[in-house]
Amino acid sequence: MEFLVTLRQDWPELRRHPRLAELITEERRIGRMLMDEGVIARMWRIPGQRANVGIWRARDATALVTHLDRLPLRPWLEADVVALATHELESAEGRFIPDATPQQPRPEPPHPAHRRQEHR
C-alpha cells in the first residue's frame, strides 16, 4: 500500500534536546535507510515549515506505524497519514484501466417511439 505522510516537527520542544545534533544525524541515516529499502518512495520539504510530505510504502497501516517508529525524532513528530488507492485513470500508458470489480451494465433507455406509446 502507499500512504501520503506529512510529518511536522515540534521544533520548540525538540530544539531544547541536549543531543539534538546526534538525533538529526541519526534521523538522516535512518531516513536514507528507509529510502534504500523502498519504504520512502518520495519526499518533499514544505517551505517555511519544519515539515515534510512523502509517499511511503508499507504492507498495511500497522507496518507503516512500525516504520515511522524507527525514526529517532518520532517522539517530536506529528504524523498525518492518508492511505492511497490507484485511480482508474492511471496506468503506465496513461490510458484508462477498468476497475477490477465489474459494474452492472446500465439498462438501455427506452427508444423514443416506445416512450410515446407508454404515455398514450
N, C-alpha and C positions, 0 to 999 in steps of 0.2 A: 504494500500500500504506500501511497505517497501522502505526505502531510505538508501543509503550509504552516511553518512555525515562525512566530515572531517572538524574539527574546529581548526583554528590556532589563537593563541593569538597575539595581538600587544603588546608584552611584554615591549619594550622600553617606550611606552606611558602608558601602564597600571601600571607599577611599580611606576610611579610618583603619582598615585592617593592617596590622603591623607587617604582614608578609605579602602585601599587595603585588609587588613586582614578581615574586615567586609564583603566586596564583595566576597572574596573567601569562607568564611564560608557560606554565603547565596547561592552562586553558588552550593556548595556541597549539601546543603539542597534541593534546587530545583532540582538538578540532581538526587538525590535519590528519590524524589517525582515522577519525570518523569519515573524513572525505575519501581517504585512501580505501577504506572499507566499503565505500559506496553508500553509506548511511546518509551523509550530507551530499545531496546531488548538486545543489546551487546555493549560493549565499550572497546577500547584498547588505551593505550598511544602509541605515536610514539616516540621511544627512541631518545634522542638527540635534541628534538624539544619541543617547548611549543605548543603541538598539540595533538589531539586525533582523532580517527576514530571510528565510531559506526554504528550500524544498528538501525535506527529509524523507528517507525510505525506511520502512520497518515492516515486519510481518503483520503487526497489528498495533493498536494503541498501547497495549501493555508493553510490547517490545520497545516502542518509541519512548515511553517513560524510562525504561531501563537505560536507553542510550542517552537521554537527557541527563539522567542522574550520574553519568560518567563525567560530566563537565565539572571541573573544580569550582567554578563560580556559581554552580546551581543554587546554593542557598541564597544568593543575592540576585537571582534571575526570576523575572515573571515571564511565564510562557503562555502564549495564546496559540492554540493548536486548532487547525481546521483539516479534517480528513478530506482528501480529494478523490474524485472519481473521473474516469475518462469521459470526455464529451463525445457525443456521436459524430461530430464534425471533424474530429481529429484523427488523422491517420498518417502514415509515412508519406503518402502521395498527396495529402491534403484533401482527399475526397471523402465523401460520406461513407461511414461504416455502419451498417444496420445494427441496432441493438441486439444483443444475444437473446433477449426474451421476445418471442414472436407476439405481434399485436394482432388483435382480432380485426379482420377486414371490415371496413366501414360499409354499411349497406348502400347500395346504389340509390340515388334519389329517383323517385318515380318519374317516368317520362312525362313531359308536359301534356301530352294528349291524355294520359291516364289521369292526371290531376283534374283536367276539365271534366272528365266523366265522373270523377268522385264527387265533385261539387254540384252536380245537376240535381 
